[in-house]
């Protein structure tokens, strides 16, 4: 856990790290840069630093049973911290998007740094629940080597169709990182909650 103590926090955020990372990486690259001292960050750790084994656009069966285990863990955290914000980077952002999309109750907000919905090309996501104005930031590089910009845009469209208020920020370059501009947009979103 990082940030404010739970008892004093204005907002609780579930912080989901990327592949080969751990919660400390998210603390260094996201929490400290956001510099919001009224948010408590709950940061689960994936076994072997990976939430699921294959790429996020592989056939779903290639990522089982680890994907289901990860989604169950996210669901438990969402139940433990109702109304929390969900923040993820890379593989963690993909898991965050998939978790939020499958939940009946939307979080306070979703921030996906370089991520998208999980599934192979031409996946047709069912449109069951409503996000009823949930704020969402989806951002990343247009040339990211791991997460295609087209899937990020497709994810934004799927969430918008279900009522989310999506802000997209795509920047030039091929750096697989959270840019300063993304941090600024995320800080503004979190401060407005």
Secondary structure, 3 states (H helix, E strand, C coil): CEECCHHHCCEEEEEECCCCCCHHHHHHHHHHHHCCCCEEEECCCCHHHCCCCCCCCCCHHHHCCHHHHHHHHHHHHHHHCCCCEEEEECHHHHHHHHHHHHCCCCCCEEEEECCCCCCCCCCCCCCCCCCCCCEEEEEEECCCCCCCHHHHHHHHHHHHHCCCEEEEEEECCCCCCCCHHHHHHHHHHHHCC
